[in-house]
Amino acid sequence: MMRRLAPLALMLMALLGGCVTPMPSGSGAGASRPWSELPPANAAEGRAKVHVDLGVAYFDVGRNDVALDEAGIALNDSPGYPPAYHLRALVYMAIDDVAAARENFEQALSRAPGDPDFNNSYGWFLCTQGREQEGIERLAAAARNPYYRYATRPYTNAGLCHLRLKQDGAAEVQFTHALQADPQNGEALYQLAAIAYRKGNFEGARSQLIRLHQLRGPSPASAWLGLRAERRLGNRDGEASYAAQLRSRFASSPEYQLMSQGKYE
């Protein structure tokens, strides 16, 4: 579901590439270019990069074992190669090995403290470990990096981090920045719609959902939110349309069960 998978997807985007967006303003003190954009310094790093790229491809399809093997080969080829530690950290985070994830994030960042991809990933990791303020600071550093073309990622993760603290206002600011950096950021659109709904701005929620569904088809979460917004606006046709989508496409989802039970709030 969009709400649950987006943070991991944003970390994967940091490795796999994505939409190029305008750079954020700010001093970027201590910033550096992402390792993913730097040419290998020597043949050993070139071999390590090939193995990290292959490991990322396996990680993307759920082959965590092969991803770890490829990261290990990369470190054998080029000891201390930061992207290999970053890949390991993401794999360990995905399998909930918190200690190993933290150790590998720290290894990557000790060698490349200004890398925005690493700071984005580690910032979200800190947010998931109850260290939200530290995480938000890391994410802000990544977003401020003048060499980073993907500021939408840390802005989005910062918004999600603020939501964990129940800080809708601060989250709204971050998601708005994320959309300015990438107008096709579906997670930011969904979260802005959800915040608008919680504020009682049902027209605003509808507007964001229309934008979202013009970019991609509805998820169970966005269809459920849309149904409730239309219900609050008294638009029975719109409510019925979302209900039909939940019934025909997402009948096994928790959102459909809530609708069936009449639990709209």
Sine and cosine of phi, psi and omega as CSV:
sin_phi,cos_phi,sin_psi,cos_psi,sin_omega,cos_omega
0.00,0.00,0.48,-0.87,-0.10,-0.99
-0.83,0.55,-0.68,0.74,-0.12,-0.99
-0.92,0.39,-0.54,0.84,-0.13,-0.99
-1.00,-0.03,-0.53,0.85,-0.12,-0.99
-1.00,-0.02,-0.31,0.95,-0.14,-0.99
-0.86,0.51,-0.69,0.73,-0.04,-1.00
-0.85,0.52,-0.70,0.71,0.04,-1.00
-0.91,0.42,-0.62,0.78,0.03,-1.00
-0.89,0.46,-0.61,0.79,0.02,-1.00
-0.91,0.41,-0.59,0.81,0.06,-1.00
-0.92,0.38,-0.65,0.76,0.04,-1.00
-0.88,0.47,-0.63,0.77,0.03,-1.00
-0.84,0.54,-0.53,0.85,-0.01,-1.00
-0.90,0.43,-0.45,0.90,0.04,-1.00
-1.00,-0.07,-0.57,0.82,-0.16,-0.99
-1.00,-0.03,-0.26,0.97,-0.05,-1.00
1.00,-0.09,0.03,-1.00,-0.03,-1.00
0.17,-0.99,-0.36,-0.93,-0.07,-1.00
-0.90,0.44,0.75,-0.66,0.05,-1.00
-0.99,0.12,0.76,-0.65,-0.10,-1.00
-0.75,-0.66,0.27,-0.96,0.00,-1.00
-0.88,0.47,0.53,-0.85,0.03,-1.00
-0.96,0.29,0.58,-0.82,0.06,-1.00
-0.97,0.26,0.38,-0.93,0.08,-1.00
-0.99,0.11,0.29,-0.96,0.03,-1.00
0.68,-0.73,0.21,-0.98,-0.09,-1.00
-0.95,0.31,-0.60,0.80,-0.02,-1.00
0.90,0.44,0.53,0.85,-0.01,-1.00
-0.85,0.53,0.76,-0.66,-0.01,-1.00
0.98,0.22,0.11,0.99,-0.05,-1.00
-0.97,0.23,0.42,-0.91,0.09,-1.00
-0.63,-0.78,0.26,-0.97,0.07,-1.00
-0.94,0.33,0.53,-0.85,0.06,-1.00
-0.87,0.48,0.64,-0.77,0.07,-1.00
-0.84,0.54,-0.52,0.86,-0.03,-1.00
-0.89,0.45,-0.32,0.95,-0.02,-1.00
-0.97,-0.24,-0.04,1.00,-0.03,-1.00
-1.00,-0.02,0.65,-0.76,0.09,-1.00
-0.94,0.33,0.53,-0.85,0.05,-1.00
-0.84,0.54,0.65,-0.76,-0.02,-1.00
-0.97,0.24,-0.38,0.93,-0.03,-1.00
-0.34,-0.94,0.00,-1.00,-0.05,-1.00
-0.90,0.43,-0.60,0.80,0.00,-1.00
-0.89,0.45,-0.69,0.72,0.05,-1.00
-0.90,0.43,-0.57,0.82,0.05,-1.00
-0.87,0.49,-0.69,0.72,0.04,-1.00
-0.91,0.41,-0.65,0.76,0.01,-1.00
-0.88,0.47,-0.66,0.75,0.01,-1.00
-0.88,0.48,-0.65,0.76,0.03,-1.00
-0.86,0.50,-0.69,0.73,-0.04,-1.00
-0.95,0.33,-0.60,0.80,0.06,-1.00
-0.91,0.42,-0.70,0.71,0.02,-1.00
-0.86,0.51,-0.65,0.76,0.04,-1.00
-0.92,0.39,-0.66,0.76,0.03,-1.00
-0.88,0.48,-0.63,0.77,0.05,-1.00
-0.88,0.48,-0.68,0.74,-0.01,-1.00
-0.88,0.47,-0.64,0.77,0.04,-1.00
-0.94,0.33,-0.63,0.78,0.05,-1.00
-0.86,0.50,-0.62,0.78,-0.04,-1.00
-0.89,0.45,-0.45,0.89,0.01,-1.00
-0.97,-0.26,0.26,0.97,0.11,-0.99
1.00,0.06,0.15,0.99,0.02,-1.00
-1.00,-0.02,0.96,0.29,-0.07,-1.00
-0.90,0.44,-0.54,0.84,-0.01,-1.00
-0.90,0.44,-0.71,0.71,0.00,-1.00
-0.94,0.35,-0.60,0.80,0.03,-1.00
-0.86,0.51,-0.69,0.72,0.03,-1.00
-0.91,0.41,-0.64,0.76,0.04,-1.00
-0.86,0.51,-0.70,0.72,-0.02,-1.00
-0.92,0.40,-0.61,0.79,0.06,-1.00
-0.90,0.44,-0.63,0.78,0.04,-1.00
-0.90,0.43,-0.66,0.75,0.05,-1.00
-0.89,0.46,-0.66,0.75,0.02,-1.00
-0.86,0.51,-0.66,0.75,0.00,-1.00
-0.94,0.33,-0.49,0.87,0.11,-0.99
-0.93,0.38,-0.64,0.77,0.01,-1.00
-0.93,0.36,-0.66,0.76,-0.06,-1.00
-0.65,-0.76,0.99,0.11,-0.04,-1.00
-0.80,0.60,0.72,-0.69,0.00,-1.00
1.00,0.10,0.15,0.99,-0.05,-1.00
-0.91,0.42,0.93,-0.36,-0.16,-0.99
-0.85,0.53,-0.69,0.72,-0.02,-1.00
-0.87,0.50,-0.44,0.90,0.04,-1.00
-0.93,0.37,-0.66,0.75,0.08,-1.00
-0.90,0.43,-0.62,0.79,0.02,-1.00
-0.88,0.47,-0.71,0.71,0.03,-1.00
-0.87,0.49,-0.71,0.70,0.03,-1.00
-0.86,0.51,-0.68,0.74,-0.01,-1.00
-0.86,0.50,-0.68,0.73,-0.01,-1.00
-0.91,0.41,-0.64,0.77,0.02,-1.00
-0.90,0.43,-0.74,0.67,-0.02,-1.00
-0.90,0.43,-0.58,0.82,0.07,-1.00
-0.90,0.44,-0.66,0.75,-0.03,-1.00
-0.90,0.44,-0.51,0.86,-0.02,-1.00
-0.98,-0.19,0.23,0.97,0.10,-0.99
0.90,0.43,0.51,0.86,0.16,-0.99
-1.00,-0.07,1.00,0.08,-0.17,-0.99
-0.89,0.45,-0.70,0.72,-0.06,-1.00
-0.89,0.45,-0.70,0.72,0.00,-1.00
-0.93,0.38,-0.61,0.80,0.04,-1.00
-0.89,0.46,-0.73,0.68,-0.01,-1.00
-0.87,0.49,-0.71,0.70,-0.02,-1.00
-0.86,0.51,-0.68,0.73,-0.05,-1.00
-0.97,0.25,-0.57,0.82,0.13,-0.99
-0.87,0.50,-0.70,0.71,-0.03,-1.00
-0.91,0.41,-0.59,0.81,0.06,-1.00
-0.90,0.45,-0.71,0.70,0.00,-1.00
-0.89,0.46,-0.71,0.70,-0.09,-1.00
-0.97,0.24,-0.41,0.91,0.07,-1.00
-0.92,0.38,-0.42,0.91,-0.01,-1.00
-0.99,-0.13,-0.36,0.93,-0.01,-1.00
-0.57,-0.82,0.93,0.36,-0.13,-0.99
-0.90,0.43,-0.39,0.92,-0.02,-1.00
-0.99,-0.14,0.10,0.99,-0.04,-1.00
-0.93,0.37,0.85,-0.53,-0.08,-1.00
-0.94,0.33,-0.54,0.84,0.06,-1.00
-0.89,0.46,-0.71,0.70,-0.02,-1.00
-0.91,0.42,-0.67,0.75,0.00,-1.00
-0.92,0.39,-0.59,0.81,0.06,-1.00
-0.88,0.47,-0.76,0.65,-0.02,-1.00
-0.90,0.43,-0.72,0.69,-0.03,-1.00
-0.92,0.38,-0.58,0.81,0.06,-1.00
-0.86,0.51,-0.70,0.71,0.03,-1.00
-0.92,0.38,-0.61,0.79,0.07,-1.00
-0.84,0.55,-0.73,0.69,0.02,-1.00
-0.87,0.49,-0.63,0.78,0.03,-1.00
-0.87,0.49,-0.60,0.80,-0.02,-1.00
-0.97,0.25,-0.21,0.98,-0.04,-1.00
-0.97,-0.25,0.30,0.96,0.02,-1.00
0.98,0.21,0.26,0.96,0.02,-1.00
-0.91,-0.41,0.81,0.58,-0.17,-0.99
-0.88,0.48,-0.67,0.74,-0.06,-1.00
-0.90,0.43,-0.66,0.75,0.08,-1.00
-0.89,0.46,-0.65,0.76,0.02,-1.00
-0.89,0.46,-0.69,0.72,0.00,-1.00
-0.88,0.47,-0.61,0.79,0.04,-1.00
-0.90,0.43,-0.67,0.75,0.06,-1.00
-0.89,0.46,-0.69,0.72,-0.02,-1.00
-0.91,0.42,-0.62,0.79,0.04,-1.00
-0.90,0.44,-0.63,0.78,0.03,-1.00
-0.89,0.45,-0.65,0.76,0.03,-1.00
-0.90,0.44,-0.68,0.73,-0.03,-1.00
-0.92,0.39,-0.52,0.86,-0.02,-1.00
-0.98,0.19,-0.26,0.97,-0.09,-1.00
-0.87,0.50,0.88,-0.47,-0.08,-1.00
-0.94,0.34,-0.22,0.98,0.03,-1.00
-1.00,-0.03,-0.09,1.00,-0.14,-0.99
-1.00,-0.04,0.84,-0.55,-0.03,-1.00
-1.00,-0.07,0.02,1.00,-0.10,-0.99
-0.83,-0.56,0.73,0.68,-0.06,-1.00
-0.88,0.48,-0.35,0.94,0.01,-1.00
-0.85,0.53,-0.47,0.88,-0.03,-1.00
-0.93,0.38,-0.85,0.52,0.01,-1.00
-0.91,0.41,-0.52,0.86,0.08,-1.00
-0.88,0.48,-0.69,0.72,0.01,-1.00
-0.91,0.42,-0.71,0.70,0.01,-1.00
-0.89,0.45,-0.59,0.81,0.06,-1.00
-0.90,0.44,-0.64,0.77,0.07,-1.00
-0.87,0.49,-0.69,0.72,0.03,-1.00
-0.90,0.43,-0.58,0.81,0.03,-1.00
-0.91,0.42,-0.68,0.73,0.06,-1.00
-0.89,0.46,-0.59,0.81,0.04,-1.00
-0.89,0.45,-0.57,0.82,0.04,-1.00
-0.89,0.45,-0.44,0.90,0.05,-1.00
-1.00,-0.06,0.10,1.00,-0.03,-1.00
0.87,0.49,0.63,0.78,0.01,-1.00
-0.94,-0.33,0.98,0.22,-0.07,-1.00
-0.88,0.48,-0.63,0.78,-0.05,-1.00
-0.89,0.45,-0.74,0.67,0.02,-1.00
-0.91,0.40,-0.61,0.79,0.03,-1.00
-0.89,0.46,-0.66,0.75,0.00,-1.00
-0.86,0.51,-0.64,0.76,0.03,-1.00
-0.88,0.48,-0.70,0.71,-0.04,-1.00
-0.92,0.39,-0.67,0.75,0.01,-1.00
-0.92,0.39,-0.54,0.84,0.07,-1.00
-0.91,0.42,-0.68,0.73,0.08,-1.00
-0.87,0.48,-0.64,0.77,-0.01,-1.00
-0.88,0.48,-0.65,0.76,0.02,-1.00
-0.94,0.33,-0.56,0.83,0.06,-1.00
-0.90,0.43,-0.59,0.81,0.03,-1.00
-0.97,0.26,-0.55,0.83,0.00,-1.00
-0.52,-0.85,0.99,-0.15,-0.03,-1.00
-0.88,0.47,-0.19,0.98,0.01,-1.00
-0.98,-0.20,0.30,0.95,0.01,-1.00
-0.97,0.25,0.99,-0.17,-0.08,-1.00
-0.92,0.40,-0.60,0.80,0.02,-1.00
-0.89,0.46,-0.69,0.73,0.00,-1.00
-0.90,0.44,-0.66,0.75,0.03,-1.00
-0.88,0.48,-0.72,0.70,0.00,-1.00
-0.88,0.48,-0.73,0.68,-0.06,-1.00
-0.91,0.41,-0.59,0.81,0.08,-1.00
-0.91,0.42,-0.60,0.80,0.07,-1.00
-0.90,0.43,-0.67,0.74,-0.01,-1.00
-0.91,0.41,-0.64,0.77,0.04,-1.00
-0.91,0.42,-0.69,0.72,0.03,-1.00
-0.85,0.52,-0.67,0.74,0.01,-1.00
-0.88,0.47,-0.71,0.70,-0.02,-1.00
-0.90,0.44,-0.47,0.88,0.03,-1.00
-0.99,0.14,-0.07,1.00,-0.04,-1.00
1.00,0.10,0.17,0.99,0.02,-1.00
-1.00,-0.05,0.98,0.21,-0.12,-0.99
-0.95,0.31,-0.52,0.85,0.10,-1.00
-0.91,0.42,-0.66,0.75,0.04,-1.00
-0.89,0.46,-0.66,0.75,0.05,-1.00
-0.88,0.47,-0.70,0.71,0.03,-1.00
-0.85,0.52,-0.71,0.71,-0.05,-1.00
-0.87,0.49,-0.71,0.71,0.00,-1.00
-0.92,0.39,-0.60,0.80,0.00,-1.00
-0.94,0.35,-0.57,0.82,0.07,-1.00
-0.88,0.48,-0.71,0.70,0.04,-1.00
-0.87,0.49,-0.70,0.72,-0.01,-1.00
-0.88,0.48,-0.73,0.68,-0.08,-1.00
-0.97,0.25,-0.26,0.97,0.16,-0.99
-0.96,0.27,-0.44,0.90,0.01,-1.00
-1.00,0.10,-0.60,0.80,-0.08,-1.00
-0.39,-0.92,0.33,-0.94,0.00,-1.00
-0.91,0.40,0.34,-0.94,-0.03,-1.00
-0.93,0.37,0.50,-0.87,0.20,-0.98
-0.99,-0.13,0.18,-0.98,0.10,-1.00
-0.82,0.57,-0.64,0.76,-0.03,-1.00
-0.92,0.40,-0.71,0.71,-0.05,-1.00
-0.96,0.29,-0.55,0.84,0.06,-1.00
-0.92,0.39,-0.63,0.77,0.02,-1.00
-0.92,0.40,-0.67,0.74,0.05,-1.00
-0.90,0.43,-0.67,0.75,0.03,-1.00
-0.88,0.47,-0.67,0.74,0.02,-1.00
-0.86,0.51,-0.71,0.70,-0.05,-1.00
-0.93,0.36,-0.60,0.80,0.04,-1.00
-0.90,0.43,-0.71,0.70,0.01,-1.00
-0.91,0.42,-0.58,0.81,0.05,-1.00
-0.89,0.46,-0.68,0.74,0.01,-1.00
-0.93,0.38,-0.50,0.87,0.02,-1.00
-0.99,0.12,-0.07,1.00,0.00,-1.00
0.97,0.25,0.31,0.95,0.00,-1.00
-1.00,-0.04,1.00,-0.02,-0.08,-1.00
-0.93,0.37,-0.53,0.85,0.04,-1.00
-0.92,0.40,-0.70,0.71,0.03,-1.00
-0.90,0.44,-0.66,0.76,0.05,-1.00
-0.87,0.49,-0.70,0.71,-0.02,-1.00
-0.91,0.42,-0.58,0.82,0.01,-1.00
-0.90,0.44,-0.72,0.69,0.03,-1.00
-0.91,0.40,-0.61,0.79,0.03,-1.00
-0.88,0.48,-0.65,0.76,0.01,-1.00
-0.90,0.43,-0.61,0.79,0.02,-1.00
-0.92,0.39,-0.68,0.74,0.04,-1.00
-0.88,0.47,-0.64,0.77,-0.05,-1.00
-0.94,0.35,-0.66,0.75,-0.12,-0.99
-1.00,0.05,-0.49,0.87,-0.13,-0.99
-0.93,-0.37,-0.42,0.91,-0.14,-0.99
-0.74,-0.67,0.65,0.76,-0.11,-0.99
-0.91,0.41,-0.33,0.94,0.01,-1.00
-1.00,-0.08,0.07,1.00,-0.08,-1.00
-1.00,0.09,0.43,-0.90,0.11,-0.99
-0.86,0.50,-0.54,0.84,-0.01,-1.00
-0.90,0.43,-0.63,0.78,0.04,-1.00
-0.91,0.42,-0.63,0.78,0.01,-1.00
-0.90,0.44,-0.64,0.77,0.05,-1.00
-0.89,0.46,-0.68,0.73,0.03,-1.00
-0.88,0.47,-0.69,0.72,-0.03,-1.00
-0.89,0.46,-0.52,0.85,-0.01,-1.00
-1.00,0.00,-0.01,1.00,0.00,-1.00
0.94,0.35,0.42,0.91,-0.02,-1.00
-0.99,-0.10,0.99,0.11,-0.12,-0.99
-1.00,0.09,-0.29,0.96,0.00,-1.00
-0.76,-0.65,0.00,0.00,0.00,0.00
